Amino acid sequence: MWQNEPPVAGDLPAEQGIPTLITWNHGGNVVAVEGSWDSWTSRKMLQRSGKDHSILLVLPSGIYHYKFIVDGVQRYIPSRSSFCS
């Protein structure tokens, strides 16, 4: 006998995170990002595509602050110093 009931919340996997695209399009050759999502403990390298750099991170829902390191110099995008996922 088949049951057509929707799954119960307890039957679903726990939230794994939200895919979050971080981009830098203000020049530079080597671009990395550091953020509050891991208490500023790691530096992630962005992938270059033409003039743009980007990385896709899967982050828990929340508000984060981050900074870019461009060619060894710390840089910020003034209009996007934080984001909410």
N, C-alpha and C positions, 0 to 999 in steps of 0.2 A: 504494500500500500504506500503510495507517494503522498507526501504532504506538501502543499504549496504555500507554506507560511514563510514570511520574510525572515532572514537571519536575525537573531537577537544580538544586541550590541556586544555582549560578552563573547559571541562567536566570531567577531571580526578581529583582524590583527590590530595591534596597537598602532597609533599614528607613527609613521616612520620619518616624517619631516616633509617640508615643503621645498620643491625645487626652486632655487633662487638664482637668477642670472645676475652677475655683477660684471659691469663693463667699464672700460676706460678708453676714451677716444680723444685724449688730449696730448698725443705724442708720446715719444719714448720708445726705447728698444726692448728693455726688460722691465716687466711690470708684475708686481706681486701685491697681495692684499693681506692685511691682518685685521682681526675683528674681535668684538666682545663675545661672539658666539662660543669661543673656547678660552675666554679670559686672556686673550691676546698672546696665547702660547705658541701659535704656529703661523708660519708664513706660507701662503698658497700662491703659486705662480699662475698667472693668467696666460692663456694661449693667444698667440697673435694671429690675426686674420686681416691682411692688408694693413690699414692704419689703426685698426681697432684691436683691443685686447679684451678677453672675457674669460669667465670661469663660471661653471654651474655647480653650486653647492646645495646640498640637501640639508636644510636647517629646521630645527624645531620651531614651531610658531612662536613669535616674539618680536621684540624691538631690539635692534642691534646697531652698534656704532662700528665703523670700520675706517681704515686709512689705506691709502695706496703707497707703495714704494716704487718710484719710477726712476730707473737707472741709478739706484742707490740713494735717492733723495725722497724723503717723506712728502707726500702731496695729498691734497684734499680736493674734492669737488664741492664748492661752497653750498650749492643747492641740494646736495644729497649726502650730508654727513651721517644720516641715519635712514633706516627704512623699516617698514613693518611688514612682516610676512604672515 
